Amino acid sequence: MKGFFGKLGSFLTGVRVWTVNILTILVLVYIVGVVVTAVRSMPQKVDPQGKVLILSPTGLILDQEVFPSSVNFPFAAPEENQIQSRDLQRLIRTAAEDDRLSGVLVDFSQASFSGASTALRIAAELDALKASGKPVVAFSESLGTASYLMAARAEKIFVHPSGALAISGLGGYRNYTRELTDKLKITLHNYSQGDYKSAVEGMTRNDMSAADKEQREALYGPIWDTLKNEMASARGVEPSVFQQMADTSPVVMLREAAYDNLALAEELGLIDGTYSFSQFREYMIERFGKDDSEDRETYPHITADAYFAQMGPEEQSASDAVSVVFVEGAIQTGDVGPGVAGSDDVAALLRKAHENDATKAVVLRVNSPGGSILASDTIREELAAAKRKGMPVVVSMGDVAASGGVWVSTPADKIYAEPTTITGSIGVAVVIPTVENALDYLGIHSDGVTTSKYAGWDLARPVDEQLDAFFAKWAGSAYERFISVVADSRDKDVEFIRSIAGGRVWLAPDALEHGLIDELGTLDDALAYAAEQASLDDYKVDYVVKKPSAAVLLLRELQKNLGVNFQVSTPSFMHRMEALMGELDALSQPRATAMCTVCMVELL
């Protein structure tokens, strides 16, 4: 019997080993096959002579693409395709100057933007493209506010007859859970500093505070007016038309079969008509000719990927450089990742930039609602180290640079922000939920022995008077530190900064008036100023970024070229931010954050 089971064990071991080996070989063969297919399907150089450029980006348009530091099973690839705005801008500018192209087809219906400033910046590039004299046509299955902002730059706008034009305003609603936490007998200890610091209001109130409503109205109104004016100016209609569409034709969630909606849009002059795919193809063939090289009936065209491939890398021969480092996403300790500006990586990139002998000036591009105070200060100190070396240090604020985004910007010699940049929110968010009453109600009690009064204290223990005073002083000290850092950097009186702080957010024009920034301008303006301060007549722009690992790079190419999806994607940068806010709200330990939740303005 012993011999039988011994032989059986050896047989099963052999089967297991052979099974594992066979599966390993199959997986390797599959991976090699996928890689070979991906390489073969990569965009080839195509002559754009006489062709229509199809500009139809798919994914999130943001300042700097960010990837996870490593790949974990099951293939934690980037959540969605990321498109760097500078790459898109370069492509559009090149197309504007390219006499070989016969026209441009625009469709941004599958793209999202990290914020209003990014969308307006791309819209301005499309304006310049149209001004170059090239025919620009827009066609989409359906259009939202952001995609219509792009389409409005075209001379003709067509939508599928079973699609929709979903113009929406800004803003939205959040959940307030104070009644729930009261019913669950959770005690909330709120030590937030600043009447306008609303990051934790969702936990501490049952409705929006008057201060939060005031700042949101002051924020959303001007941005919405800017969007309406931009769309109206490009289309040659009154801005009130877009307000009418948003108020009377609410099809934001219905992106198809909005027949009355499209009829109204055409009547108001917002679109030129509706075409099915075959009808639009006939229109394009009639306008731009037939491509005889194709087996199917179509017009001569070139995709944006193929066009970008034939452009080649941007040539920069200068030896001196202005280095650009990005703060993209919520500021947290640790590594950079999707939606997260990890201070360890950002500080390391800043150090790499200012220790490079070729670097003569540093530009920090901030697109962040803030986050950890410790992480923000880590980045701030490394930027200050560059300044101590005597090189010019400039900050360029993108869609949002608020709270911790302001903190990291304080060493700058000059701060630029775009007209719709959201900044400010100088305040501290702290809420500590304790569950001693909930546990007591459930009949759960704790006891123990400690050698000091608060050894072993956690959120299951009550906050007594001494601890309450300690937390209040702790949060107050963080707030005072924030105010003093801003006051010193902006050469302002502490009391003046206190008067415009309070956690309140400001649009860039108001921030300029208050002295929180120095000038309205783009990243290009910041680069030009940094080069001027460094006395550079000829220079290159060095984007100092964290490179994706080989595994992440492979997964990105598979997703891009084969359409292989390894996980469910999220609709936009803002949803990632909201998810992060939820994690911060669900505090597991006492912490103070410089975070702005008001700053997340999403274009639908």
ABEGO torsion letter per residue (X at the ends): XAAAAAAAAAAAAAAAAAAAAAAAAAAAAAAAAAAAAAAAABBBBBBABGBBBBBBBBEBBBABBBBBABBBOBGBBBABBBBBAAAAAAAAAAAAABAABAEBBBBAAABBBAEAAAAAAAAAAAAAAAAAGBBBBBBBABBBAAAAAAAAABABBBBBAABBBBBBBBEEBBBBAAAAAAAAGBBBBBABBEAABAAAAAAABABBBAAAAAAAAAAAAAAAAAAAAAAAAAAGBBAAAAAAAAAABBAAABABGBAAAAAAAAAAGABAEBBBAAAAAAAAAAAAEBBAABABBBBBBBBAAAAAAAAEBBBBABABBBBBBBBBEBBBBEBBBBGBBBAAAAAAAAAAAAABAABABBBBBBBBAEEBAAAAAAAAAAAAAAAAAGBBBBBBBBABBBEAAAAAAAABABBBBBAABBBEGBBBBBBBBBAAAAAAAAGBBBBEBBABAABGBBAABBBBAAAAAAAAAAAAAAAAAAAAAAAAAAGBBAAAAAAABGGBBBBAAAAAAAGABABBEBAAAAAAAAAAAAGBABBBBBBBBBBBBAAAAAAAAAAAAAGBBABBBBABAAAAAAAAAAAAABBABBBBBBBBAAABBBBX
